[in-house]
């Protein structure tokens, strides 16, 4: 049935069965009509091992229905297999022959088709990112080019995140293709569109590599403003990977450029990034002036989401300085704005800060509630990176309260997520907690605080 994986006997070569190259040539000559032969040839341009129907339809410039008809002919000839619904795969030797066929295309036609495929993925990723993180896509400084293809549409953040998960391997190949073809604008666009996904999935090393490539592309485009914005985002990626000292020079360069150009938006976001880097360096006193500059800038821009995230960031810095009441007030100012604008990422971060404050002021029941709210939001937006950290904190609080079962359950969940994300140090910490005689009990963080008590 169309739309279902092709599992009929003989519909594709069995796993491990060798395919004879002359037989492939024979099949393409004997069984393929001109339309199917054209689709087979152009599939050789796709850089990833499989391709989804929407992308292939755009590549071959046919409707999905017409493309599907050609694919049925290829399936009947045992040249293509639909290994998942709507996704098509070739055996390695079959693919090699398709690539040879595609290589015979005239160079200008070859490059035009590659550009068309890249453009489809770039625009689809941009559309997905706008749904996944609507409050931060306005930071993208790239102009909108006239559309060459119509990208996919996404109903909600869940469908956008699922598309990124499914297509991420293909998107990496498309990015590499864009670099080889010197499609510099596409390299930049794809990097901006993948930043939120990579952050939420904890793909920090890949994010840094992508932003470095984007900076090279922005420099090649001779666009100083784009280069400055890209430096600022590269610095954010470096900070997310705890490479703070590498981040600071990029932020200094970006700040200098935006200051000279009178670019309030760029300068505001750079101060925001500088504040976050200083927080991560535990230089919380130094972070406060940058938070103040960013708060003023966001208010000038009328950006309430940016304003509320700065209020939360300031609250976190104040809390780390032991100024818990002031920090809590800032967070409570931020939360209604974030809820009004539906910013799930910002709400999660603010609840996380409130969890920290209430835990450190002895209100552990409220801390559990706050971290529970943070966890719900992190899960809803697919931020597995922060979800793992939140489970870890919940485990600590349960242990402090003598709730051993709750502590073990939370730490075990965090351990599984840390392992999946390749975060070995954090995984080791969870393992240590779980292998002591009874749950490890962190020292109560509020033992010497004079802040208000009670739940």
N, C-alpha and C positions, 0 to 999 in steps of 0.2 A: 504494500500500500504506500502511496506517495506520502512523504513526510515521516515515514518510519524507517529505522535502520534496515539496510539491505542484508537480510540474513538467509535468503534462499540459497539452497545448495547450488554451487557453480556460479553464483553471482559475482564472486571475487575469488582470486587465488587463495587457497587455504594458507594460514600462517606457516611460514617456513618453506613453502613450496617455491622452487626457483621459477623464474619467468625467463623465457628464452627471448632475447632481443629481436631476432628475426621474426618470431611469432608475433611480437608486438607490432612490428611493421606490417605483417600480413593482416592482422586484425584491423588496423587503422585503414588499410587500403581496401579490404573486402567488406567490412561491416559498417563503415561510417559514411553517412551522407555529408554533403559539404558543410552544413551547419554544425553537426556534431564534430567534424574534423576541425572546424575553426575553434570551437570551444575547447577541444582537447589541446590544440596548439597554444591557445592563450592561457590555459591553466599552467603551462610551463613557465609563465611569467610570475606567478604567485610565489613569494619568497618562503612561505611557510609550508609545512608538509600537508596541511589540509586547508580548506577554505569554506566559508559559509556561503550559502546561496545568495544573500543580498550583495556581498562583496563581489562574487563572481558575476552576477547579473550586471553590475555596474562596469566591471572590467570588460565584458564582452558587448556591452551596450545593447542588451536585450531585456525584455520584461522577465520577471521571475518565472512566469509560466512557460515562456519560450525557452528560457535557459534550462528549466527542469526537463523539458522534452528532449533536449540535446543530451542531458545527463542520463536520461533513461537509456538512450541508445548506447552511451559509453558504458553504462552498467551492464547492459545485455552483452556487450563485447568483452566484458571482464577487464575493462581498462580503468574503471573508477568504482569505488565502493563508498556507499553512504554509511559510514561507520557510526555516526550519531545523527539524530534527526536534523536535517538541513545542513549537514556538514559532509564534505566529500574529500576522499583521500585516495591517493595513488600508491601503488607499490613502488618501491625505490627505482627499479629498473624502468618501469612504465613512466615514472616521473622524469627520469633521465632522458628518455626519448622525447617527451613533451618539451623539455627544456631545449633539446637540440633543435626541435621544430621551431620553437619561439626565437632561438638565436638567429635563425635565418631571416627573420623579419628585417625590413629596411631600418637603419639606425634611427631615423627620425620617428618612424611609426612605433618602434620598440620603446623609445623614450617617452613618447606621447602616452602610450598605454600604461607604462610604469607610473607616470605622473598621475594618470587617472585613478589607478588603484590606490596610490599613496593618498591622493586627495580624498577618496572615499573614507579611508580609515581616519585621516586627520579630522575631517568634518564630523564623522560619527563619534570620535572620542571627545571632540569639543561639545557636541550635543549631550553626550552622556555626562560629562563633567558639569555642565550647567544644571542638570537635574540632580546630580550627586551632591554638589556643593554650591547651590545657587547664590549664596551670599558672598562668595569669594571669587567667582569667575569674572566679576567686574575689574579685578586687578590685572587681567590679561591686557597688555598694552598693544597687542597686535591688531591692525585694522582688519576689517572683514573684506575679503576678496570676493569678486563676483562668483557665484556658485557654479561649479562644473558638474557636480553630482548632488543628488539629494541625500543627505545622511539619514541614518536610521533615526527613529523617534523613540522616546522612552517615556513610559507612563509615570514612573516614580523612581525614587532613589534605589529601591531594591532591584528593579529591572536594569538600571544603569550599572549598578555594582556587579550584577550577575553577568552583564555583557563584558565588562572589564575583566572579570575572572576568566570567562570563556575565551576571550580574544587576546589576553595579555601576551601569550607567546607569539601570536601573529603580529601584534603591535610592536613588539621588540624587533621582529624581523623587518617590519615596515620602516621603523626608525633607522635601522642599519642601512636599508636600501636608500632611504632619503639622504643619508649622509654620503653614501657612495655616489649618488646622482647629483650631489651638491644642490639639493632642494632645501636651501637654508631656511626659508620661511616655514616649510613643512616641519623641519627638525624643531624649530622653536615652538610652533603651535602644538605639536605632539607632546613636547616636554611639559608645557603649561597644563595641557589637558590631563596628563597622567600624574601630576604631582599629588593631588588629593588621594587618589587611589593608592599610590605607592606609600604615602604616609600612613594611611589607615591599615595597610597590609604589612607595615614594618619593613618595606623594601628600601632601606636607607642607602645602602651602597649603590644600588641601581639608580636611585634618584640622583645621587651626587654625580655619577658618571653621565647621566642624561643631561643634567644642568651644565656640566662642563662642556659637553658637545653643543648644547644650545648657546653657550657663551661664544664658542668659536663661530657658530653660524651667525649670531647677531653681529659679531665683529666683521665677518665677511660681507654682511649686508650693509655695512657702513652706516649703522643706525645707532648713534651714541645713546639715545634714550632707551631703546630696546636693550642695548648692552647693559646699561645701568640697572634697569628692572631685572634683567637676568642675573646680574651679579647679586642683587638683593635676594633673589630666590635661591641661588646657589648657596648663599650664606645660610639661609634658613635650613636647607637640606643638610649642610655640614653641621649645623647646630643640632639638628635632630639626631645625627649620628655621633654626638658628643665631641665633634672636632671643632671646638669653639675658637681656638687660636687661629685656625685657618679661615674661619668665618669672618673674623673682625676686619681684616684688610679689605675684603670685598665690600663690607658694609661702609667702611670709611670712604672708599672710592664712589660708591653709590650716593652716599650722603653729600659728598662734594659736588657731584654732577647735579643732583636735584636742587641743591642749594643755589648753585650758579644759575640754573635755568628757572628758578622760582616755581618749581613743580611741587605744589603742595601735596598732591596725592602721593607722589614718589617719596617725598621727604617724610611724610607721615608714616608710611609703611616701613620705611627704613628705620625710623625711631622705634617703631613697634618691634621690629626685628632686633635692634640693638638692645632694647629692654629685655627681650626674651633671652638673648645670649647672656647678658649679665646675670639674669636670674639663674640660668643653668650653671654659670660659674660661681654661684653662691655670693655674687657681689650685689646683694639686694639693694643696698643703699645707693649704689651707682645706677641701678636700673630705674629708680624712681623718677629722676629728671627726664629720662627718655619716655617713660610712660606718660608723664605730664605733657611733654611735647606732642606725643601721638594723640593723647586725649583731646588737646586743643585742635589739632589738625583734623581729626575725624569730625569734631563738632563743626568746624568751618566747612567741611565737605558735606555735612548733613548725613553722614554715614552712622546711623544708630547701631548697626551691628558691630562696626569697628569700635565705636564708643563703648559699647557694653563689654566687648572682649577686653578692651583696655581696663575697664573698671575691674573686671575679674583678675586680670594680670596684676594690677596694682594691689588688689586684695591679697593675692598670693604672696607678693613681695613683702607686704606689711606683716602678714602672718609669719613669714619666715624670720622677720626681725623681732618677733614676739609681740607685735602690736595687733593682737587678735581682734579686739573690738573694732578698731578702724578697718581692718581687713574684712571683717564680716559685713560691716556697713556698706563697703564698696561692692561686695558680692550681691547683697540684697538689693542694691540699686541696679545691678546688671541683669539679674534674673528676669524681672518682668519685661524688659526690653527684648531679651533673647527669646522669651516665650512668645511675645507679640509677633516677632518676625520669623518664628519657627526655625531658629538656628539650633539644630540638634547638637552640632559640635560644640558651640559656645555654651549651651545649657549643660552638656556633660562636663565640660571643663570647670564650670562655675560650681556645680554640685560637688565635683571633686575637691575644689578649694574649701567649700563649706564643710565637707567631710574631714579635711585636715584640721580646720579650725575647731570644730566641735570635738574631735578626738583629743586635740591638744589642750582643750579647756575642760576635760573630764566629762563631757556629755556624750558618752559612748553610744547610748541609744539613738541619739540624733545623728551621730556619726555613721552608724549602720544605715539609717534611713538615707542620709545624703549620698553615701557611696552606692547604695542600692539604686538611687535615682540616676547617679552618674553611669552605673553599669547598664541600666535600661537604655539610656541614650546612646552609649557607645555601641551596644549591640544593635540598636536600631539603625545606626548609620554605617555599620560594618567596620568599625574601628577596632580590629582584633588586637592591635598593639596596646591601646589604652585599656581595652577590656581585660587583658591579662594583668596589667598593673593593678587594676581595681580589685580583681579577685584576690591578689596578693594582700592588698590593704585590708580587705574584708576578713581574710584569714587572720591577720595580725590582731584586729580588734576582737574577733571571737576568742582568740587565745588569751588576750588581756582580761576578758570577761570570764575566763574559765570554761568556755563553751568549746570543748575539745572536738566534738563531732563537726560543728560548724567550721572550726578552723581547718580541720583536715580536708573537708569537702572543698573549701575555697582554695586552699593551697594546691590540692590535687588538680583542680580545674586550671589554676594558673600555670602549674607545671606543664600540663599538656599543651597549653597555648604557647608557652615559652619555647618548648621543644620544637613545635611546628614552625615557629618563627625564627629558629636558629639562634635564640638569645641564650647562649650557654651559661653566662654568669648568673642571669636571673634564674635559669632552671636549676643551677647548682644551689642557689640560695633556697629555693623551694624544697629541693631534695633534702638539704640539711635540716630544714624545719620539720620535715615529715619523718626523718629517721632518728630523731632524738627520742629519749624515753618519755613518751607522751609529747604532745605538741609543744614545740618551742614557744616560750612565752616572752615576747619582747618586753623590755622595760617600759612601764607605763610612761607615756610621753608627757603626762600632765602632773607628774609627781610634785614638781616644785613650782607650778604656776599659781599665780594669785588671781587669775581671771575667774569670772563667774562660773559656778558649778551647777550641776543639776541637769535633768533631762527635760 
